[in-house]
Amino acid sequence: DGGSGFDDFLNEKEILDRVDAILVGPGLGSNEIDWSLEAKVLKGFPGLLVLDADAINRMASSAEGWKWLKARKFPTWITPHIFEFRRLFPQLKANCPLELAKEASFLSGAYILLKGAHSVIAAPSGETWQLSQTSSFVARCGLGDLLAGFVVGVGALDLASVNRLSKETLAKAAFVHSEAARRCDEGTSAGSIADSLKVLTKL
């Protein structure tokens, strides 16, 4: 719920120094809660930071807004749906998701995974990717949390194994998640598609 337990975790510098990647957002709680503690600690976290859901909403309601991303000097991915994106970047008026994600990534310095029927991934350097032939299953409740968890895991593995993130890492992870949903024969719940991910990533 974004309460003292999470605050205690952020205050454990020795733990933060030992992890390669952190996901913040799913289950965090209301965007009425002050973003200042998270902003202060996470700005200096040297690993991969993935922000989703209420982390994005809290940032959007803070004084810095999206400019907080620009001040962070370490790899950062954000995974908003279109309504979260609009809250965070209200000044961007384009209707095309590809252009929105590209401009937001350039402005903020963060990688953007703009979720939708055909999700878009944009890198600060200008490269963009768009998923096609996707499954409508990925829009079900809970799948956004699964996606965020999966991409942070992929990013952590890359950092632990080769000590770097390629420009394509986020796009590849998003594609694998979508492909797992497309191939899933066991249902459309987050649990079913998580099982499909396990199978697909072993191939």
N, C-alpha and C positions, 0 to 999 in steps of 0.2 A: 504493500500500500504506500510505498515511498516514505515510510516513517523512520523511526530511529534505527531499525535494523540496517536499512540501506545507508543511512548517515554513518553508522558505525563502520560499515564496510569501506566507505570512502575515506574514513579517517585512518584506516590501517595501511599506512604507506608501505610497510614491508610486504604486505600481500600484493598491493598494486604493482610494486616493483618486480614481482615474480610472474605476472601474467602477461601474455602476448596480446590479448584482445579482450575488450569488454563490450557487452551489449547493455544498453540502458533504454528503458521505455516500456516494454510490455508489463502490465500490472503495476506500473509506477504510481498511478493515481492522478487525482485532479490537477489540472494545470493552474489551480488557484494557489498551490503550494509554491513557496519561494524557490526559484531556480539557483539562487546565489551560491549555495554550498556545492551543488553539482558543478556549476560553472567554474568555480575557483579550482576545484580538485581536478576535474576532467580536462581542463585546459592544458594542464601540465603533464597529463598521462602520456608517456612516450610510445605506447603501443597503438594498435588499431582500436578506434572507438566507433561503434555502430550505434546510431541513435534512431529510435523507432517510436511510434505511438505517442504516449504522454511526455516523453523526453522532448519530442519535437514541439508538442503543444506548450510545454513549460517554457522552452526557449523562445517560442513565438510571442509569448505574453510578457517576456522580460524586456528590460530597457534596451539591451543590446540587440535582441532579435537575432536574425541570421548573421549579423556581423560578428557574433561570437565565434562562428565557424571560421571566419577569415583570420581571427586572432590566434586560432589553434595551429601549431606548427607541425603537427604529427598526422598520420593518415586517419581520415575521418570519412565514414560512409553514413548517409542518411537514407531511410527507406520509407518515405511518406506515401500515403494515398493522396489523391488530388485535393481533398478538403484540408488535410494537414499541410500539404504543400502551399495551398493558397493562404493559409494562416501565417505561414512562415515567410512567404515571399509575396505579400499583397501588392507590391509595386509591379510585378510582372503580369502583363496583360495578354500575352499570346494565348491563342486557343489550342495550338498544336502541342501535345505533350513532349514531342521531341525537342521543339524549340524552347519550351519552358525549362526542361531539365538541363539542356545545354547552357542556357543563359544563367540559371541558378548555380550550376557547377562552376562556371567561369567566375561569377561574382564572389562566391563563397570560398572557393578552394576545396570544397568537399566533393566526393563522388556522390552522385544522386541516383537512387533507384526509385523512379516514380512508378508506383504500382498502378496497374489498370488492366483492361482487357488485353492489351499488348504492351506490357511493361517496357519502360525506357530506362536505359542506364547511360549516364553521362560522366565523362572525366573532365577535370579542370583544364586539361590540355586541348580540349575540343572534340575528342573522339566520342562518338555516340553509338549505341547499339539499341535495337528494338526487337523484342521477341515476337515471333509470328507463329501461327499454327498452335497457339496455346490452348489450354483447357479452361473452360469456365469454372472448373472446380477450384482454381487457385483464388477465386474471389470469395470463397466461403469463409464464414466466421472462424477465426483461429489460424487460418492459413498464413496470414501476415506475420503472426508471431512465430510460426514454424519457419517461414522464410528468413526472418531476421536471425533466428537462432542458427539456422543452417549457414547463412553467409558469414556470420561471425566465426563459426567453427572452421569454415574453409579458410578464411583469412588467417586465423590463428595457426592452422596447420602450415600454411605457406610461410608465415613468419618463423615458425619453429624449425622448418625443414630447410628453407633456402634463404631465410633472413630478409625477405623482401616481398613486396606485393607487386604483381604486374598490373598494367593498366586494364587487363582483361579479367582479372580475378573475380571481381564483383559480377560482371556480366556472365561469366561462365557459371558461377554459383546460381544465379537467378535462372539461367537456362536449365540447369540440372533439376532445380526445384520444379520448374514448370513441366519438364519432361516426366518427372516422377508422377505428377498429377495426371498427365495425359495417359500414362501407361497403367495407372492404378485400376485394377479390376475389383478391388475389395470394398469400394465405397468412396465417399467424398469427404469424410471427416479428416480432421488434422491428424488423428492417430493413424488412419489408414494410409494417408499419403506419406506420413513419416516412415511407415513400414516400407512403402514403395521406394522411398529415398534410400533406405538401407540396402535394398536389393540392387537398385540402380548403381549406387556408389561402389558396390563390390564387383561390378562387371569389368 
